[in-house]
Amino acid sequence: MSSADEVAQLRARVAELERKLAAAEAAKPAAASAAASTAAAPARQKIAQMSGVVVDSNPYSRLMALKSMGVVKDYERIRNVSVAIIGCGGVGSVAAEMLTRCGVGKLLLWDLDKVEQANMNRLFFRPEQAGMSKVAAARQTLENINPDVAFECYDYDITLSGNYDHLLDRFARGGLDGKPLDLVLACVDNYEARMSINQACNELDQPWMESGVSEDACSGHIQFALPGRTACFECTPPLIVTSGISEKTLKREGVCAASLPTTMGLVAAILVQNVLKYTLSFGRVGYYLGYNALSDFFPTWPMKPNPACTSALCRQRQQQHAGWTPPEEQADTDESKRGPVVHEDNEWGITVDASSADQPEEVSEQVKAVNKGGLSFEYDAATSGAAAAAPQEAAAAAPVPEADLSDLFAQLRSAQQ
């Protein structure tokens, strides 16, 4: 073999090796490149204590402003809050990101699916994370956003009986310092998973919030469940369940549920807002809030437990918490706990005269009753209509002089000529 042939063979082998190397590089998981880009960027350092100092380098300054404005009494308390999120899909992943940015102490994430390109119509996940488990991809992103948050991630099906004891254990001891969780968020898309969460929370007396988005992505809801005090998920089962029909029959071949990032993001925001109000004790916690995108309708009402609930655990909790009323209703009805009314400075020196002696005698007794605190009206709305109509009726009833009639007939004849 000539040296020219050997050189040609060597070049062919080199070219083949280069092709294989290029194929190997292309076949590497997208997560490797994502991790490399993340590692190249400077990571945010952990912050030992939240501060309200307004500087560009403080990620908590705008959150701590809620405290300085009097909205939240002690915002730093959020660092002691532990929340579980079951389901890291369109609602759960966004809720996890919001809580991470708010500085929650610990998040426990559950999901059994992997990130797909089909998920890119939603928020949070990125194309280069396709193929990763959702909980691993979520942890990768969230730890980079806020390293102060502690994470636990579990990639398994919570509806399997073999996983129930572990789920129960993490609810009971998965919080900071091995304490029970403060709250569980159900962001799943099927009845069976919701029932598993409902069973565990009823067993542990664990507060939780359920959320969901409709199949057409045009409506959604959140529901706050306090075992024995508000309705559990088994208290008011969906119609298809009460009819004895399997929810699996809802899925049609070749048809998937719709998904709008707007609806998903809005439901996630309502859910997390409720989490913050409950855990930080401000505002009024919602027990059920719906959303209809087509009509901008937000129905809300209290969800009371069903005394005939099919869950024996729920009925036991109802007996345990008999007589419970929502904290905001207690505040509304308990006058003794109300503090003194505090007014802002009266810059203009405005006073209210409690005397009603200067009110006209013709003012109705009803208006006087309204005005007994010192307010008065320019006129009596109840009688002013009749008074205004009286002159018109009198004018209509008065006889018209003959001279006026003659003039009118003359004007009419001239107009007709």
C-alpha positions as CSV (number, residue, x, y, z in Angstrom):
1,M,0.0,0.0,0.0
2,S,1.4,3.4,-1.0
3,S,1.8,6.2,1.4
4,A,-0.9,8.1,-0.4
5,D,-3.4,5.3,0.3
6,E,-2.4,5.2,4.0
7,V,-2.9,9.0,4.3
8,A,-6.3,8.7,2.6
9,Q,-7.4,5.9,5.0
10,L,-6.2,8.0,8.0
11,R,-8.1,11.0,6.8
12,A,-11.3,8.8,6.4
13,R,-10.9,7.4,9.9
14,V,-10.4,10.9,11.3
15,A,-13.5,12.1,9.5
16,E,-15.5,9.2,10.9
17,L,-14.4,9.9,14.4
18,E,-15.3,13.5,14.0
19,R,-18.8,12.5,12.8
20,K,-19.2,10.2,15.8
21,L,-18.0,12.9,18.2
22,A,-20.4,15.4,16.8
23,A,-23.3,12.9,17.1
24,A,-22.3,12.2,20.7
25,E,-22.3,15.8,21.5
26,A,-25.7,16.3,19.9
27,A,-27.1,13.4,21.8
28,K,-26.1,14.7,25.2
29,P,-29.1,15.7,27.4
30,A,-30.2,19.3,27.2
31,A,-29.8,19.5,30.9
32,A,-26.0,19.3,30.6
33,S,-25.9,22.5,28.5
34,A,-28.4,24.2,30.8
35,A,-26.3,23.2,33.8
36,A,-23.2,24.5,32.1
37,S,-24.7,27.9,31.3
38,T,-26.1,28.1,34.9
39,A,-22.7,27.3,36.3
40,A,-21.1,30.0,34.2
41,A,-23.4,32.7,35.5
42,P,-22.6,34.1,38.9
43,A,-24.8,32.5,41.5
44,R,-26.7,34.6,44.0
45,Q,-25.3,34.2,47.4
46,K,-27.5,33.1,50.4
47,I,-28.8,35.9,52.6
48,A,-28.8,35.1,56.4
49,Q,-31.5,37.7,57.3
50,M,-34.2,39.5,55.4
51,S,-33.7,43.3,55.3
52,G,-35.8,46.1,54.1
53,V,-32.9,48.3,53.1
54,V,-33.7,49.7,49.6
55,V,-30.6,48.8,47.5
56,D,-30.3,47.2,44.1
57,S,-28.6,44.2,45.6
58,N,-31.4,43.3,48.1
59,P,-33.9,40.8,46.6
60,Y,-36.2,41.2,49.6
61,S,-36.5,45.0,49.8
62,R,-39.8,45.2,47.8
63,L,-41.2,42.3,49.9
64,M,-40.3,43.9,53.2
65,A,-42.0,47.1,52.0
66,L,-45.3,45.2,52.8
67,K,-44.2,45.4,56.5
68,S,-43.2,49.1,56.4
69,M,-46.5,49.9,54.8
70,G,-48.5,48.1,57.5
71,V,-49.9,45.3,55.2
72,V,-48.0,42.5,56.9
73,K,-47.0,42.7,60.5
74,D,-44.0,40.4,60.3
75,Y,-43.0,39.4,56.8
76,E,-39.8,37.7,58.0
77,R,-42.0,34.9,59.3
78,I,-42.3,33.5,55.8
79,R,-38.8,32.0,56.3
80,N,-40.4,29.6,58.8
81,V,-43.1,28.5,56.4
82,S,-43.0,25.0,54.8
83,V,-45.3,24.2,51.8
84,A,-45.7,21.1,49.8
85,I,-46.8,21.3,46.1
86,I,-48.2,18.2,44.6
87,G,-48.1,18.5,40.8
88,C,-45.5,20.7,39.0
89,G,-47.5,21.4,35.9
90,G,-49.0,24.6,34.6
91,V,-50.3,25.8,38.0
92,G,-47.9,24.0,40.4
93,S,-44.7,25.1,38.8
94,V,-45.7,28.8,38.6
95,A,-46.9,28.6,42.2
96,A,-43.5,27.1,43.2
97,E,-41.7,30.0,41.5
98,M,-43.8,32.6,43.2
99,L,-43.3,31.2,46.6
100,T,-39.6,30.9,45.9
101,R,-39.4,34.5,45.0
102,C,-41.4,35.4,48.1
103,G,-38.7,33.7,50.2
104,V,-40.6,30.8,51.6
105,G,-38.6,28.7,54.0
106,K,-39.0,25.3,52.4
107,L,-40.7,23.7,49.4
108,L,-41.5,20.0,48.9
109,L,-42.3,19.1,45.3
110,W,-44.0,16.1,43.9
111,D,-44.6,15.1,40.2
112,L,-44.1,11.9,38.2
113,D,-43.9,13.4,34.7
114,K,-41.0,14.7,32.5
115,V,-40.7,18.0,30.8
116,E,-41.9,17.9,27.2
117,Q,-41.8,20.4,24.3
118,A,-45.6,20.3,24.5
119,N,-45.3,22.1,27.9
120,M,-43.6,25.1,26.4
121,N,-47.0,26.9,25.8
122,R,-47.1,27.4,29.6
123,L,-44.9,29.4,31.9
124,F,-41.8,28.3,33.9
125,F,-40.2,25.4,32.1
126,R,-37.6,26.0,29.3
127,P,-37.0,24.1,26.0
128,E,-33.5,22.9,27.1
129,Q,-35.1,21.1,30.1
130,A,-37.1,18.7,27.9
131,G,-36.5,15.2,29.0
132,M,-35.8,16.0,32.6
133,S,-38.2,15.1,35.4
134,K,-40.3,18.1,36.2
135,V,-39.2,18.1,39.9
136,A,-35.5,18.0,38.9
137,A,-36.0,20.8,36.3
138,A,-38.0,22.8,38.8
139,R,-35.3,22.5,41.5
140,Q,-32.6,23.5,39.0
141,T,-34.4,26.7,38.2
142,L,-35.7,27.6,41.7
143,E,-32.4,27.1,43.5
144,N,-30.8,29.5,41.0
145,I,-33.5,32.1,41.7
146,N,-33.3,31.9,45.5
147,P,-30.7,29.7,47.2
148,D,-32.2,30.6,50.6
149,V,-35.1,28.2,50.1
150,A,-34.7,24.5,51.1
151,F,-36.1,21.9,48.7
152,E,-37.2,18.3,48.7
153,C,-38.2,16.7,45.4
154,Y,-40.0,13.4,44.8
155,D,-40.6,11.8,41.5
156,Y,-43.3,9.2,42.1
157,D,-47.1,8.5,41.8
158,I,-48.8,9.5,45.0
159,T,-51.9,7.4,44.2
160,L,-50.0,4.1,44.6
161,S,-50.6,2.5,47.9
162,G,-46.9,1.8,48.3
163,N,-46.1,5.5,48.3
164,Y,-48.9,6.6,50.7
165,D,-46.9,6.1,53.9
166,H,-44.0,8.1,52.6
167,L,-46.3,10.9,51.5
168,L,-47.9,10.9,55.0
169,D,-44.5,11.0,56.7
170,R,-43.4,14.0,54.7
171,F,-46.6,15.9,55.4
172,A,-46.1,15.2,59.2
173,R,-42.3,15.7,59.4
174,G,-41.2,17.3,56.2
175,G,-41.3,20.9,57.5
176,L,-38.4,22.9,58.8
177,D,-36.7,21.2,61.8
178,G,-38.8,18.1,61.2
179,K,-42.1,19.8,62.0
180,P,-45.4,19.3,60.2
181,L,-46.0,21.2,57.0
182,D,-47.8,24.5,57.3
183,L,-49.7,23.9,54.1
184,V,-50.2,21.5,51.2
185,L,-51.1,22.7,47.7
186,A,-52.8,20.3,45.3
187,C,-52.1,21.3,41.8
188,V,-52.9,18.0,40.1
189,D,-55.2,17.3,37.2
190,N,-57.2,14.2,38.3
191,Y,-59.7,13.2,40.9
192,E,-57.7,10.1,42.1
193,A,-54.6,12.2,43.1
194,R,-56.9,14.8,44.9
195,M,-58.5,12.0,46.8
196,S,-55.1,10.7,48.0
197,I,-54.2,14.2,49.2
198,N,-57.6,14.6,50.8
199,Q,-57.2,11.3,52.7
200,A,-53.7,12.2,54.0
201,C,-54.8,15.7,55.1
202,N,-57.9,14.4,56.8
203,E,-55.8,11.8,58.6
204,L,-53.3,14.4,59.8
205,D,-55.7,17.4,60.3
206,Q,-53.4,19.1,57.7
207,P,-54.6,22.4,56.1
208,W,-54.4,22.3,52.3
209,M,-55.5,24.2,49.2
210,E,-56.9,22.6,46.1
211,S,-56.7,24.2,42.7
212,G,-57.8,23.4,39.1
213,V,-58.2,24.6,35.6
214,S,-61.0,23.5,33.3
215,E,-60.4,21.3,30.2
216,D,-61.1,24.3,27.9
217,A,-58.6,26.5,29.8
218,C,-61.3,29.2,30.2
219,S,-62.0,28.8,33.9
220,G,-60.4,27.7,37.2
221,H,-60.7,27.8,40.9
222,I,-59.0,27.4,44.3
223,Q,-60.5,25.9,47.4
224,F,-59.1,26.1,51.0
225,A,-59.7,22.9,53.0
226,L,-59.4,22.9,56.8
227,P,-60.3,19.3,57.8
228,G,-63.6,19.2,59.8
229,R,-64.1,23.0,59.5
230,T,-64.5,23.5,55.7
231,A,-65.6,21.1,53.0
232,C,-63.1,18.4,52.2
233,F,-62.8,17.2,48.6
234,E,-65.0,14.2,49.4
235,C,-67.7,16.4,50.8
236,T,-68.8,17.6,47.4
237,P,-67.6,15.1,44.7
238,P,-67.8,15.9,41.0
239,L,-71.0,14.9,39.2
240,I,-69.2,12.2,37.1
241,V,-67.9,10.6,40.3
242,T,-71.4,10.6,42.0
243,S,-72.7,9.1,38.8
244,G,-70.4,6.1,39.2
245,I,-68.5,6.9,35.9
246,S,-64.7,6.6,35.7
247,E,-63.1,9.9,35.0
248,K,-60.8,8.1,32.5
249,T,-63.7,8.1,30.1
250,L,-63.4,11.8,29.8
251,K,-60.2,11.5,27.8
252,R,-60.7,11.2,24.0
253,E,-58.3,9.6,21.6
254,G,-56.2,12.2,19.9
255,V,-57.6,15.1,21.9
256,C,-55.8,16.7,24.8
257,A,-56.9,19.3,27.3
258,A,-56.4,22.9,26.3
259,S,-53.9,25.0,28.2
260,L,-53.5,28.8,28.4
261,P,-50.6,30.3,30.2
262,T,-52.8,33.2,31.1
263,T,-55.4,31.1,32.9
264,M,-52.8,28.9,34.5
265,G,-50.8,31.9,35.7
266,L,-53.9,33.6,37.1
267,V,-55.0,30.6,39.1
268,A,-51.5,30.1,40.4
269,A,-51.4,33.8,41.5
270,I,-54.7,33.5,43.3
271,L,-53.6,30.4,45.0
272,V,-50.3,31.8,46.2
273,Q,-52.0,35.0,47.3
274,N,-54.2,32.9,49.5
275,V,-51.2,31.0,50.8
276,L,-49.5,34.3,51.8
277,K,-52.7,35.7,53.5
278,Y,-53.1,32.5,55.5
279,T,-49.5,31.9,56.6
280,L,-48.7,35.6,57.2
281,S,-52.0,36.5,58.8
282,F,-53.2,39.5,56.7
283,G,-56.3,40.2,54.7
284,R,-59.2,37.8,54.4
285,V,-58.4,34.2,53.4
286,G,-60.7,32.8,50.6
287,Y,-62.3,29.4,51.1
288,Y,-63.5,29.1,47.5
289,L,-62.8,31.4,44.6
290,G,-63.6,30.7,41.0
291,Y,-62.7,32.4,37.8
292,N,-64.5,32.4,34.4
293,A,-62.3,34.0,31.7
294,L,-65.1,34.4,29.2
295,S,-67.2,36.7,31.5
296,D,-64.6,37.9,34.0
297,F,-66.6,36.4,36.7
298,F,-65.1,35.6,40.1
299,P,-67.6,33.6,42.2
300,T,-66.8,33.1,45.9
301,W,-68.6,31.5,48.8
302,P,-67.8,29.5,52.0
303,M,-67.5,25.8,51.7
304,K,-69.0,24.2,54.8
305,P,-68.3,20.5,55.5
306,N,-71.0,17.9,54.6
307,P,-72.3,16.1,57.8
308,A,-73.0,13.1,55.6
309,C,-69.5,13.1,54.0
310,T,-68.5,9.6,52.8
311,S,-65.1,10.1,54.5
312,A,-65.2,8.8,58.1
313,L,-62.1,10.8,58.8
314,C,-63.8,14.0,57.7
315,R,-66.8,13.3,59.9
316,Q,-64.5,12.7,62.9
317,R,-62.7,16.0,62.2
318,Q,-66.1,17.7,62.1
319,Q,-66.9,16.5,65.6
320,Q,-63.5,17.5,66.8
321,H,-63.9,21.1,65.4
322,A,-67.6,21.5,66.1
323,G,-68.6,25.2,66.5
324,W,-65.6,26.5,64.6
325,T,-66.1,29.8,62.7
326,P,-63.6,31.5,60.3
327,P,-61.3,34.0,62.1
328,E,-62.6,36.9,60.1
329,E,-66.2,36.2,61.1
330,Q,-65.0,36.1,64.8
331,A,-63.4,39.5,64.3
332,D,-66.6,40.8,62.7
333,T,-68.9,39.7,65.6
334,D,-66.7,40.0,68.7
335,E,-67.1,43.7,69.6
336,S,-65.0,43.2,72.8
337,K,-61.9,42.4,70.8
338,R,-62.0,45.5,68.7
339,G,-59.5,48.2,69.5
340,P,-60.2,51.9,69.6
341,V,-60.9,53.6,66.3
342,V,-57.8,55.5,65.2
343,H,-58.2,58.4,62.8
344,E,-55.6,60.1,60.7
345,D,-54.6,63.6,61.5
346,N,-57.4,66.1,60.6
347,E,-55.4,68.6,58.6
348,W,-58.4,70.8,57.8
349,G,-60.1,70.8,61.2
350,I,-63.3,69.3,59.9
351,T,-65.9,68.4,62.6
352,V,-69.2,66.7,62.6
353,D,-72.1,68.4,64.4
354,A,-74.2,65.8,66.1
355,S,-77.2,68.2,66.4
356,S,-80.0,67.8,64.0
357,A,-82.0,70.9,65.2
358,D,-81.2,72.9,62.1
359,Q,-82.9,70.4,59.8
360,P,-86.0,71.8,58.1
361,E,-89.3,70.7,59.5
362,E,-90.5,69.4,56.2
363,V,-87.7,66.8,56.1
364,S,-89.2,63.4,56.4
365,E,-88.9,61.3,59.5
366,Q,-86.9,58.7,57.5
367,V,-84.3,61.2,56.5
368,K,-84.1,62.6,60.0
369,A,-83.4,59.0,61.3
370,V,-80.5,58.8,58.8
371,N,-79.2,62.2,59.7
372,K,-79.3,61.8,63.5
373,G,-75.4,61.6,63.4
374,G,-75.3,65.2,62.2
375,L,-75.4,64.8,58.4
376,S,-78.1,66.7,56.5
377,F,-79.3,66.8,52.9
378,E,-80.0,69.8,50.7
379,Y,-83.5,68.5,50.0
380,D,-85.6,65.5,50.9
381,A,-85.1,63.0,48.0
382,A,-88.2,61.1,49.1
383,T,-90.5,64.1,48.8
384,S,-88.7,66.3,46.3
385,G,-90.1,64.3,43.3
386,A,-93.7,64.9,44.3
387,A,-93.0,68.5,45.2
388,A,-91.4,69.1,41.8
389,A,-94.3,67.4,40.0
390,A,-97.0,69.5,41.8
391,P,-96.4,72.8,40.0
392,Q,-96.5,71.0,36.6
393,E,-99.8,69.2,37.6
394,A,-101.3,72.5,38.8
395,A,-100.3,74.3,35.5
396,A,-101.9,71.5,33.5
397,A,-105.1,71.7,35.5
398,A,-105.4,75.6,35.2
399,P,-107.8,76.9,32.5
400,V,-106.2,78.5,29.5
401,P,-107.4,82.1,28.9
402,E,-109.6,82.7,25.7
403,A,-107.1,85.3,24.4
404,D,-104.4,82.8,24.5
405,L,-106.6,80.3,22.5
406,S,-107.3,82.9,19.8
407,D,-103.6,83.7,19.4
408,L,-102.9,79.9,19.1
409,F,-105.6,79.4,16.4
410,A,-104.2,82.4,14.5
411,Q,-100.7,81.0,14.5
412,L,-102.0,77.7,13.4
413,R,-103.9,79.2,10.4
414,S,-100.9,81.2,9.3
415,A,-98.6,78.1,9.5
416,Q,-101.1,76.2,7.2
417,Q,-101.2,78.9,4.5
